[in-house]
Amino acid sequence: MILYTPLSEHDIFPRQDESNVVYHKHKNCPVKCMDDGNGKRQIVQVLSTDPSHYMDPELQPGQWLDS
């Protein structure tokens, strides 16, 4: 989606609290996760250059990973 606006991207998409962000490797793919503190992590963003990682349903944003 392309959004044309004079507003800053941070005005439209406010930054989340970065205090519980964890960078993790799952199945040899780097991902950015939110750590809930109970040993579970939720994927926020896939940080890979391999296109096959983006097609893997286990690596989609919103999926939960067990530590």
C-alpha positions as CSV (number, residue, x, y, z in Angstrom):
1,M,0.0,0.0,0.0
2,I,1.3,3.4,-0.9
3,L,0.1,6.3,1.3
4,Y,0.7,9.8,0.0
5,T,0.5,12.3,2.8
6,P,2.5,15.3,4.2
7,L,2.5,13.6,7.6
8,S,5.5,11.8,9.0
9,E,5.4,8.0,9.0
10,H,5.7,8.1,12.8
11,D,2.5,10.2,13.0
12,I,0.6,7.5,11.0
13,F,2.3,4.5,12.5
14,P,3.3,5.3,16.1
15,R,6.4,3.6,17.4
16,Q,5.8,0.7,19.7
17,D,7.6,0.3,23.0
18,E,11.0,-1.2,22.1
19,S,11.9,-2.4,25.6
20,N,10.9,-6.0,25.0
21,V,12.1,-6.4,21.4
22,V,14.4,-9.4,20.8
23,Y,16.3,-10.4,17.7
24,H,16.2,-14.2,17.3
25,K,17.1,-16.8,14.7
26,H,14.4,-19.4,14.1
27,K,15.0,-22.1,11.5
28,N,18.1,-20.2,10.3
29,C,16.1,-17.1,9.7
30,P,16.6,-13.8,11.6
31,V,13.4,-12.4,13.0
32,K,12.5,-9.4,15.2
33,C,10.2,-10.6,18.1
34,M,8.4,-9.2,21.0
35,D,9.3,-11.2,24.2
36,D,6.3,-11.7,26.6
37,G,8.6,-12.6,29.5
38,N,7.2,-16.1,29.9
39,G,9.5,-17.8,27.4
40,K,7.4,-17.1,24.3
41,R,8.2,-14.7,21.5
42,Q,5.8,-13.2,18.9
43,I,7.3,-12.5,15.5
44,V,7.0,-8.8,14.5
45,Q,9.2,-8.8,11.4
46,V,11.2,-11.2,9.2
47,L,14.7,-9.9,8.6
48,S,15.9,-12.3,5.9
49,T,17.2,-11.9,2.4
50,D,15.9,-15.3,1.4
51,P,12.5,-15.1,-0.3
52,S,11.6,-18.6,0.8
53,H,11.5,-17.4,4.5
54,Y,8.7,-15.0,3.6
55,M,6.6,-17.9,2.3
56,D,7.1,-20.1,5.4
57,P,3.8,-20.0,7.4
58,E,5.8,-20.6,10.7
59,L,7.7,-17.3,10.1
60,Q,4.8,-15.0,9.5
61,P,4.4,-11.9,11.7
62,G,2.0,-12.6,14.6
63,Q,3.2,-16.3,15.0
64,W,4.3,-17.3,18.4
65,L,7.7,-19.1,19.0
66,D,8.6,-21.1,22.0
67,S,12.0,-20.6,23.5
